[in-house]
Amino acid sequence: MQATVGGCRSDLDARKEGLPWRPRFLAQHPQPRMGLGLLPFFLACAVYLLVQSSLDQPSRVSALLKSLPVLYLAGFLETAHPGGGYRSLLQGALLCSAVGDACLIWPEAFLHGMAAFGLAQLLYLWAFGLTPLRPDLLLPILLVCALYFGFLLPHFPPRLVWPVLAYSTVLFSMLWRALARGGSARWGALLFLLSDTMLACNTFHQLPHGHLLVMTTYYLAQMLIALSAFQSPRLKSH
């Protein structure tokens, strides 16, 4: 009884002093062990990366194998406590990404895939929010964005210029908000940009092991963004 009273007193003291305070009952819902929970994800990634080289033609099987790791992450997010709107938005973005993965198996569905990924980036952008605003990040992001556009756009046919511009604008907006949020979302967004850049480079200049590099960074990006649902946003100073 004395220990309980002492614990309550320490919580009250913390609140009086303006320190961060967490109710003790939150400890009753520990997060699952990340390593064990992510084993099926890594297994699905390995299966696709091993099998895709032997698939000569686009097929529903290859589309399913490609999107399966991202679909698993969407289901894995159900174990995040507490849930709420942030988790739901990440799940929506992952489902849109899975649709984009399947579409990009077929070259003629490229625009459909880009639209699906554009919607995924918008949902990530919505999830990350506008707090803290961090306008100081805009200048370096705009410089990288200009280099990105300057390198890629001359290689695209005219009919794709505006869709690529629209998608890239959303992608860099998502990057800004992820960097402002911090945590694993920041690293996931940076890997997403790296993966998209390597994908574009591999399309015009065949990179050594290009597909492996693109998909590895892409899957890691999605995993890191998904894991941000298990992290508390960092304490913001005013």
C-alpha positions in Angstrom: 0.0 0.0 0.0 2.8 2.4 0.9 4.5 1.6 -2.4 1.3 2.4 -4.3 0.9 5.7 -2.4 4.5 6.6 -3.1 4.1 5.9 -6.8 1.0 8.1 -7.0 2.8 10.8 -5.1 5.7 10.7 -7.6 3.3 11.0 -10.5 1.7 14.0 -8.9 5.1 15.6 -8.3 6.1 15.0 -11.9 2.9 16.8 -13.1 3.5 19.7 -10.7 7.0 20.1 -12.0 5.8 20.1 -15.6 7.6 16.9 -16.5 6.2 14.3 -19.0 3.9 11.9 -17.2 2.7 8.5 -18.3 -0.1 6.7 -16.5 1.1 3.4 -15.0 -1.8 1.4 -16.6 -0.2 2.0 -20.1 2.4 -0.6 -19.1 -0.3 -3.3 -19.1 -0.2 -3.3 -23.0 3.4 -4.0 -24.0 4.2 -3.8 -27.7 4.9 -7.2 -29.4 8.5 -8.2 -30.0 9.4 -6.5 -33.2 11.8 -9.2 -34.4 9.3 -12.1 -34.1 6.4 -10.1 -35.5 8.4 -9.0 -38.5 9.8 -12.5 -39.4 6.9 -13.2 -41.9 7.6 -9.8 -43.5 11.3 -10.6 -44.1 10.4 -14.1 -45.3 7.9 -12.7 -47.8 10.5 -10.2 -49.0 13.1 -13.0 -49.5 10.6 -15.2 -51.4 9.8 -12.5 -53.8 13.4 -11.4 -54.4 14.4 -15.0 -54.9 11.5 -16.0 -57.2 11.1 -12.8 -59.3 14.3 -13.5 -61.3 12.8 -16.8 -62.6 9.5 -15.2 -63.6 9.9 -14.2 -67.3 6.4 -12.7 -67.9 4.2 -10.5 -65.7 1.6 -12.6 -63.9 -0.9 -12.5 -61.1 1.5 -14.7 -59.1 4.4 -12.2 -59.4 2.0 -9.4 -58.5 0.8 -11.2 -55.4 4.4 -12.1 -54.3 5.6 -8.5 -54.9 2.7 -6.9 -52.8 2.6 -9.6 -50.1 5.3 -8.0 -47.8 3.4 -4.7 -47.8 0.1 -6.4 -47.2 1.6 -8.1 -44.2 2.8 -4.8 -42.8 -0.8 -3.5 -43.1 -2.0 -6.5 -41.1 0.9 -6.3 -38.6 -0.1 -2.7 -37.7 -3.2 -4.2 -36.0 -0.9 -5.1 -33.1 0.0 -1.5 -32.5 -1.4 -0.1 -29.3 -3.1 2.3 -29.1 -4.5 2.3 -32.6 -6.4 5.4 -33.7 -6.3 7.5 -36.9 -2.5 7.5 -37.4 -2.4 3.7 -37.6 -5.5 3.6 -39.9 -3.9 6.1 -42.3 -0.7 4.1 -42.4 -2.7 1.0 -43.2 -4.5 2.8 -46.0 -1.2 3.9 -47.4 0.2 0.4 -47.3 -2.9 -1.0 -49.1 -2.5 1.7 -51.8 1.1 0.8 -52.1 0.3 -2.9 -52.6 -2.1 -1.9 -55.4 0.8 0.2 -56.9 3.2 -2.8 -56.6 0.8 -5.0 -58.5 0.1 -2.5 -61.2 3.8 -1.9 -61.9 4.3 -5.5 -62.8 2.7 -4.7 -66.1 4.3 -1.8 -68.0 1.0 -0.7 -69.5 -0.4 -0.1 -66.0 2.5 2.3 -65.1 0.2 5.4 -64.7 -2.3 3.4 -62.6 0.6 2.3 -60.3 1.9 5.9 -60.0 -1.6 7.0 -59.1 -1.9 4.3 -56.4 1.5 5.3 -55.0 0.5 9.0 -55.2 -2.5 8.3 -53.0 -0.3 6.3 -50.6 2.0 9.4 -50.2 -1.0 11.6 -49.6 -2.2 9.3 -46.8 1.3 9.3 -45.3 1.3 13.1 -45.6 -2.0 13.2 -43.8 -0.8 10.9 -41.1 2.4 12.8 -40.3 0.5 16.1 -39.9 1.7 19.6 -39.8 3.0 19.7 -36.2 5.8 20.7 -35.7 5.9 22.7 -38.9 9.7 22.9 -39.3 9.9 25.4 -42.2 13.7 25.2 -41.9 13.6 21.9 -43.7 12.0 23.3 -46.8 15.1 24.9 -48.4 17.3 21.7 -48.4 14.3 19.7 -49.6 13.5 22.1 -52.4 17.2 22.0 -53.5 17.1 18.2 -53.6 13.7 18.3 -55.4 15.1 20.6 -58.1 18.0 18.2 -58.7 15.6 15.3 -58.7 13.4 17.0 -61.3 16.3 18.2 -63.4 17.8 14.7 -63.6 14.6 12.7 -64.2 12.3 14.8 -66.4 14.4 14.9 -69.6 14.3 11.1 -69.7 10.5 10.9 -69.5 8.2 11.0 -72.6 6.1 14.2 -72.7 2.9 12.4 -71.7 4.5 11.4 -68.4 6.0 14.7 -67.4 3.0 16.1 -65.6 2.1 12.9 -63.8 5.7 12.6 -62.6 5.8 16.2 -61.5 2.6 15.7 -59.5 3.8 12.4 -57.9 7.2 13.9 -57.0 5.6 17.0 -55.4 3.6 14.7 -53.1 6.6 12.5 -52.4 8.7 15.5 -51.4 5.9 16.9 -49.3 5.7 13.6 -47.5 9.5 13.6 -47.0 9.2 17.1 -45.4 6.5 16.0 -42.9 8.3 12.7 -42.1 11.6 14.5 -41.4 9.7 16.9 -39.1 8.0 14.0 -37.3 11.3 12.2 -36.7 11.7 8.6 -35.5 11.7 5.7 -37.9 9.3 7.6 -40.2 12.1 10.0 -41.1 14.4 7.1 -42.2 11.6 5.4 -44.0 10.8 8.5 -46.1 14.5 9.0 -47.0 14.7 5.3 -48.1 11.5 5.8 -50.1 13.0 8.7 -52.0 16.2 6.7 -52.6 14.2 3.7 -53.9 12.2 5.8 -56.3 15.4 7.5 -57.5 17.1 4.2 -58.2 14.0 2.9 -59.9 14.1 5.9 -62.3 17.8 5.4 -62.9 17.4 1.7 -63.5 14.8 2.4 -66.1 17.1 4.5 -68.2 20.5 3.2 -67.2 20.6 -0.4 -66.1 22.1 -0.4 -62.7 24.1 -3.5 -61.5 21.6 -5.5 -59.4 19.2 -2.6 -59.9 15.9 -4.4 -59.2 17.4 -5.9 -56.0 18.5 -2.5 -54.8 15.2 -0.8 -55.6 13.0 -3.4 -53.9 15.3 -3.8 -50.8 15.3 -0.1 -50.1 11.5 0.1 -50.9 10.6 -2.7 -48.5 12.8 -1.3 -45.8 11.2 2.1 -46.3 7.7 0.7 -45.9 8.7 -1.2 -42.8 10.3 1.8 -41.1 7.3 4.0 -41.8 5.0 1.2 -40.4 7.1 0.9 -37.3 6.5 4.6 -36.5 3.0 3.5 -35.4 4.7 1.8 -32.4 6.6 4.9 -31.4 5.3 7.9 -29.5 5.8 11.2 -31.3 8.7 13.0 -29.7 7.9 15.7 -27.1 7.5 19.0 -28.8 8.9 22.1 -27.3 7.1 25.4 -27.6 
